[in-house]
Amino acid sequence: MKRLATNLWGVLIMLALAAAAPANAENTVVRSFQQAAISPDGNRVAWVQDSDGDGGTSIYVQELNASNAKPHRISAGTGDSLTEDHVAWSPDSKRIAFLSDAENHDQAQLYVAAIDGNSARKLTNVKGAVADPAWSPDGKSIAILFTENAPRANPLMPMAPETGAIAEKVYEQRLAVTDVDSGSLRQISPSDMYVYEYDWSPDGKSFALLSAHGAGDANWYVAQLYTMPANGGNLTAIHKPQLQIAEPRWSPDGKSIGFIEGLMSDEGVIGGDIFVVPANGGSVHDVTSGIKSSPSALHWPTPDKIVFAENIDGEVGVSTVEIATGKILQVWRGPGSLKNANFASTNISLAADGNSSAAVHNSSSQPPEIWAGPIGKWRPITHANQSVQAEWGDVKSIHWSSDGMNIQGWLMFPKPYDASHQ
């Protein structure tokens, strides 16, 4: 694995685009996109974008194969002040689960809506932080991460300082499952374990979990890989990593679990090698040993092959790796940023066919838009920022050495730039 500072590239782009302006126009705001999610059948894409109102986010869906298709909004309420996000498609591509604060701006709840946007139905009535909904393979249940009575949405959010008598209280983020028909919710993971990530098994009978004892803020660095029955119960330890782990993913046949392990500075800043371990425990196999990039996300569409996103020497890419041989095929590589969630590591949203995909794409010369299509053959679906023009010139990738290390960075030229005047 080659450690790269490509997350800085995404930050650089967003900071620079904030200063961008269209030609002969003033006070134009760059539209931000927080998520892109392609339907399992590959026929539609959903995304989350900034609302026209102050501080809200909205969900839109658009068909990909229909001529003159236009996006329509999916919402649990009305107006632009709502915060609606965390889109998850049902396995049959007919419904969408999402989080919304339509009922109470201080509390998100889980909703389900048909893809036409009509009749959004509230499933939960919880108090606390909710995140990361995912449908069961049979479409009858939706799992979420739930922190009951949490004073903030996640460890990265601010919290009011404690006053008076100070007492430590640990708020555990647990895995909960909601029945889609009845809306009943059960917290199924142990009450003394903080769950960071999870994945349904293909048969819907188990979960793979990244979890640790104690407070979530401090223990992500020592989280381990576990499995757990879908109806709750004891956790089974599968892998204790030497470094940090992320992205647990079941193989389609349910026999193995893949994940990324590497030296990671913070939760959500993912990079390392891709490993595979038997689902019942055993020897761990590094399937990307010696790779010259840093895999940041993985998808497992067929038993013999993993699709992964990666950071490569200041660029991003999408490749495949054969599990048995370790043979890597780079499908696409290019400059800029590919995301499928806000402030996440490089990733795409992948349909069940293992090729149709969607992402939020932006670069030094292109402001953010939703792209969709076959991997590497994406086309822009949105045109929200088409009038935005960069106020800088060319951006050049450069390399240098410092303290025996090879460093990659970017040189941003002013506009206009005259090479004869230096």
C-alpha positions in Angstrom: 0.0 0.0 0.0 1.2 3.5 -0.8 0.0 6.2 1.6 -1.3 9.2 -0.3 -2.6 12.6 0.8 -5.5 12.7 -1.7 -8.1 13.7 0.9 -6.3 17.0 0.8 -7.2 17.3 -2.8 -10.9 17.1 -2.1 -10.5 19.8 0.5 -8.5 22.0 -1.9 -11.2 21.7 -4.5 -14.0 22.6 -2.2 -12.2 25.6 -0.8 -11.2 26.8 -4.2 -14.7 26.3 -5.7 -16.1 28.4 -2.9 -14.2 31.3 -4.4 -15.3 30.5 -7.9 -17.7 32.8 -9.9 -19.4 32.7 -13.2 -18.3 34.9 -16.0 -19.9 38.4 -15.7 -21.9 37.4 -12.6 -21.7 38.0 -8.9 -22.7 36.2 -5.7 -23.3 32.8 -7.4 -23.3 30.0 -4.8 -21.7 26.7 -5.8 -24.3 24.0 -5.3 -23.0 21.2 -3.1 -24.0 17.5 -3.4 -23.8 15.3 -0.3 -24.6 11.8 -1.7 -25.1 9.9 -5.0 -26.9 6.5 -4.9 -27.7 4.4 -7.9 -30.6 1.9 -7.8 -29.7 -1.8 -7.6 -31.2 -2.3 -11.1 -29.1 0.6 -12.5 -32.1 2.5 -13.9 -32.3 5.5 -11.6 -30.0 7.6 -9.5 -30.9 9.4 -6.3 -28.8 12.2 -4.8 -28.8 14.7 -1.9 -28.1 18.4 -2.6 -28.2 21.7 -0.8 -31.7 23.2 -0.7 -32.5 26.7 -2.0 -33.3 27.5 1.6 -31.0 28.2 4.5 -29.1 25.1 5.6 -31.4 22.4 4.4 -30.7 19.4 2.1 -33.1 17.8 -0.4 -33.3 14.4 -2.1 -33.9 14.0 -5.8 -34.4 11.0 -8.1 -34.0 10.8 -11.9 -34.3 8.0 -14.5 -31.1 7.3 -16.4 -32.4 5.6 -19.5 -35.5 7.7 -20.4 -35.2 10.5 -22.9 -35.8 14.0 -21.5 -35.9 12.6 -18.0 -36.1 15.2 -15.2 -35.4 14.9 -11.5 -38.2 14.9 -9.0 -38.0 15.5 -5.3 -38.5 12.8 -2.6 -39.5 14.4 0.7 -41.4 13.8 3.9 -42.5 17.4 4.1 -42.5 20.7 2.2 -40.2 23.6 2.0 -36.5 24.0 1.7 -35.5 24.1 5.4 -35.7 20.4 5.9 -32.6 18.2 6.3 -33.2 15.0 4.3 -30.4 12.6 3.5 -28.9 9.1 4.0 -30.6 7.6 0.9 -30.9 3.8 0.7 -32.5 1.9 -2.2 -34.7 -1.1 -1.6 -33.4 -4.3 -3.2 -36.2 -4.2 -5.8 -35.4 -0.6 -6.7 -39.0 0.5 -6.1 -38.6 2.3 -2.7 -36.2 4.6 -1.0 -35.4 4.8 2.7 -34.1 8.1 4.0 -33.7 10.3 7.1 -35.7 13.4 7.6 -36.3 16.1 10.2 -39.7 17.0 8.7 -41.6 16.4 12.0 -39.0 18.0 14.3 -36.0 19.9 13.2 -34.0 18.7 16.2 -34.6 15.0 15.5 -34.2 12.9 12.3 -36.5 9.9 11.8 -36.4 7.1 9.3 -38.9 7.3 6.4 -39.8 5.2 3.3 -41.2 6.5 0.1 -42.0 5.1 -3.4 -39.8 6.3 -6.1 -42.5 8.6 -7.5 -42.0 10.6 -4.3 -45.6 10.2 -3.1 -46.7 9.2 0.4 -43.5 9.2 2.4 -44.2 7.1 5.5 -42.4 7.6 8.8 -41.1 4.3 10.4 -39.4 5.4 13.6 -40.2 7.6 16.6 -36.9 7.6 18.3 -34.9 10.1 20.4 -31.2 10.2 19.5 -28.9 10.1 16.6 -29.7 7.9 13.6 -27.5 7.1 10.6 -26.7 4.8 7.7 -30.0 3.0 6.8 -29.6 -0.3 4.8 -32.3 -2.6 3.6 -32.3 -6.3 4.4 -31.9 -8.5 1.3 -35.6 -9.5 1.4 -36.7 -5.9 1.7 -38.7 -6.5 4.8 -36.4 -4.7 7.3 -34.2 -1.7 7.4 -31.1 -1.5 9.7 -29.8 1.7 11.1 -27.1 2.9 13.5 -28.9 4.4 16.5 -27.4 6.3 19.5 -30.3 6.6 22.0 -30.5 10.0 23.7 -27.3 11.2 22.0 -26.5 14.9 22.6 -25.0 15.1 19.1 -25.4 13.3 15.8 -21.9 11.8 15.7 -18.4 12.2 17.2 -17.4 14.8 14.6 -20.3 17.2 15.6 -19.9 19.8 18.3 -21.5 19.3 21.7 -22.4 21.9 24.4 -19.9 22.0 27.2 -20.9 20.3 30.4 -21.7 22.5 33.5 -22.3 21.8 37.1 -21.3 18.4 38.4 -19.4 16.6 35.6 -20.1 12.9 35.2 -19.0 10.7 32.3 -21.7 9.1 30.3 -21.0 6.8 27.4 -23.5 6.9 24.5 -23.2 3.7 22.5 -24.1 3.7 18.9 -25.9 0.4 18.4 -27.3 -1.5 15.5 -31.1 -1.4 15.3 -33.5 -3.1 12.9 -36.9 -1.7 11.9 -39.7 -3.7 10.4 -40.9 -2.0 7.2 -44.5 -2.9 7.6 -45.1 -2.2 11.3 -42.3 0.3 12.0 -41.3 -1.6 15.2 -37.6 -1.1 16.1 -35.3 -3.3 18.0 -31.7 -2.5 19.2 -29.9 -5.8 18.6 -26.2 -5.2 19.2 -24.8 -5.4 22.8 -25.4 -2.3 24.9 -21.7 -2.0 25.8 -20.4 -2.0 22.3 -20.1 0.9 19.8 -20.9 -0.1 16.2 -19.1 2.0 13.6 -20.0 0.2 10.4 -22.0 -2.8 9.3 -23.2 -4.9 6.4 -26.0 -7.4 5.9 -25.1 -10.9 4.9 -26.5 -12.0 1.5 -29.1 -14.3 3.1 -30.1 -11.6 5.6 -29.4 -13.9 8.6 -26.3 -12.1 9.9 -24.4 -8.9 10.1 -20.7 -8.1 9.8 -19.8 -5.3 12.2 -16.9 -3.0 13.0 -17.2 -2.5 16.7 -15.4 -1.7 20.0 -16.1 -1.5 23.7 -16.5 1.9 25.3 -16.9 5.4 24.0 -17.1 5.8 20.2 -14.9 8.9 20.1 -11.8 7.2 21.5 -12.0 3.5 20.4 -12.4 3.6 16.6 -8.7 3.0 16.3 -9.0 -0.4 18.1 -12.3 -1.5 16.5 -12.5 -5.2 15.5 -14.4 -7.2 12.9 -17.3 -9.2 14.3 -20.3 -11.1 13.0 -23.7 -11.2 14.7 -27.1 -13.0 14.1 -29.6 -10.7 12.5 -32.0 -11.2 15.4 -29.4 -10.1 17.9 -27.2 -12.0 20.3 -23.6 -12.4 21.0 -20.9 -11.1 18.7 -18.4 -13.5 17.2 -14.9 -12.1 16.8 -13.6 -12.6 13.3 -10.5 -10.4 13.0 -8.4 -8.3 15.4 -6.5 -5.9 13.2 -3.0 -4.6 13.7 -4.0 -1.2 12.3 -7.4 0.4 11.6 -10.1 -1.2 9.5 -13.1 0.0 7.5 -15.6 -1.1 4.8 -16.8 -4.5 6.0 -18.4 -6.3 3.0 -19.8 -9.8 2.6 -19.1 -11.8 -0.5 -22.2 -12.6 -2.6 -22.0 -16.3 -1.6 -21.8 -15.4 2.1 -18.6 -17.4 2.6 -16.2 -14.5 3.1 -15.9 -10.9 4.4 -13.8 -8.2 2.8 -12.5 -5.1 4.5 -9.8 -2.4 4.2 -7.0 -2.3 6.8 -4.3 0.3 7.0 -2.8 3.2 8.9 -5.7 5.7 9.0 -5.7 9.0 10.8 -9.5 9.4 11.5 -12.8 7.6 11.0 -14.0 8.1 7.4 -10.5 8.8 6.1 -10.0 5.4 4.6 -6.9 3.9 3.0 -5.0 0.6 3.1 -5.0 -2.8 1.5 -8.0 -5.0 0.8 -8.2 -8.2 2.9 -10.5 -11.2 2.8 -11.3 -13.5 5.7 -13.6 -16.5 6.0 -17.0 -15.5 7.4 -16.6 -17.9 10.3 -13.0 -16.7 11.1 -9.6 -18.0 10.0 -6.6 -16.8 8.1 -6.7 -13.3 6.6 -5.6 -12.8 3.0 -4.2 -9.6 1.6 -5.6 -9.5 -2.0 -3.9 -6.2 -2.9 -0.4 -6.8 -1.5 2.1 -4.5 -3.1 -0.5 -2.2 -4.8 0.9 1.2 -5.7 -2.4 3.0 -4.8 -4.5 3.3 -1.6 -7.9 1.5 -1.9 -10.5 3.5 -0.1 -13.8 1.7 -0.7 -14.8 -1.8 -1.9 -17.8 -3.4 -3.5 -18.3 -7.2 -4.0 -20.7 -7.8 -6.9 -19.5 -11.3 -7.9 -17.9 -14.0 -5.7 -14.6 -14.0 -7.6 -14.0 -10.3 -8.0 -14.0 -7.1 -5.9 -14.5 -3.6 -7.4 -12.7 -0.9 -5.4 -12.2 2.9 -5.5 -8.7 4.2 -4.9 -6.4 7.2 -4.5 -3.4 7.2 -6.9 -0.7 9.7 -6.7 -3.0 12.7 -6.6 -5.7 11.2 -8.7 -8.6 8.8 -8.1 -9.5 5.6 -9.8 -11.7 2.5 -9.9 -10.2 -1.0 -10.3 -11.0 -4.6 -9.9 -9.1 -7.4 -8.2 -9.5 -11.2 -8.7 -9.8 -12.8 -5.3 -8.0 -16.0 -6.2 -5.0 -14.5 -8.1 -4.7 -11.0 -6.9 -4.7 -9.7 -10.5 -5.7 -6.0 -10.6 -7.3 -4.3 -13.5 -7.6 -0.6 -13.5 -10.9 0.4 -15.1 -10.6 4.1 -14.9 -8.2 6.8 -13.5 -8.5 10.6 -13.6 -8.0 13.8 -11.7 -10.3 15.3 -9.1 -12.7 13.7 -6.7 -15.2 10.9 -6.7 -17.6 10.6 -3.7 -20.8 8.8 -2.9 -21.3 10.5 0.5 -20.4 13.9 2.0 -16.8 14.2 3.2 -16.3 10.5 2.7 -13.2 8.9 1.2 -13.0 8.2 -2.6 -16.0 6.0 -3.5 -18.7 5.3 -6.0 -22.3 3.9 -5.7 -22.4 0.6 -7.6 -25.5 -1.2 -9.0 -26.0 -4.9 -8.8 -24.5 -5.5 -12.2 -21.1 -4.4 -10.9 -20.7 -1.7 -13.6 -23.5 0.8 -13.6 -22.5 3.5 -11.1 -22.9 7.0 -9.8 -20.8 9.5 -7.9 -20.4 13.1 -7.0 -17.6 14.3 -9.2 -15.6 17.5 -9.2 -12.1 18.7 -10.1 -10.0 21.8 -10.3 -11.7 22.6 -13.6 -15.1 21.1 -13.0 -17.4 22.1 -10.1 -19.4 19.3 -8.4 -22.1 17.5 -10.3 -23.8 14.1 -10.2 -22.3 11.7 -12.7 -23.8 8.3 -13.6 -23.2 5.5 -16.1 -20.8 2.5 -16.6 -17.6 2.8 -14.7 -15.3 5.3 -16.4 -18.0 6.2 -19.0 -20.0 8.5 -16.7 -22.1 11.4 -18.0 -23.2 14.4 -16.0 -26.8 14.0 -14.7 -27.1 17.4 -13.0 -26.0 20.8 -14.4 -26.5 22.9 -11.2 -23.0 24.5 -11.5 -22.6 24.7 -15.2 -22.3 28.5 -15.1 -19.6 28.5 -12.5 -16.1 29.5 -13.8 -12.9 29.0 -11.9 -11.0 32.1 -10.9 -7.7 30.3 -11.2 -5.7 28.9 -14.1 -4.2 25.5 -14.6 -3.6 23.1 -11.7 -0.5 21.0 -12.1 0.5 17.9 -10.1 4.1 18.1 -8.9 6.4 15.9 -6.9 9.4 16.5 -4.6 11.4 14.8 -1.9 11.6 15.8 1.7 13.3 13.9 4.6 13.7 10.8 2.3 10.0 10.8 1.4 8.4 11.3 -2.0 5.7 14.0 -1.8 3.0 14.8 -4.3 1.1 18.1 -4.3 -0.5 20.6 -6.6 0.6 23.9 -8.0 -2.3 26.3 -8.8 -1.5 29.0 -11.4 -3.2 32.4 -11.3 -5.4 33.5 -14.2 -4.2 35.0 -16.4 -0.7 33.5 -16.1 2.2 34.5 -18.2 5.2 32.1 -18.0 7.6 34.9 -19.0 6.8 36.8 -15.9 8.0 34.9 -12.9 
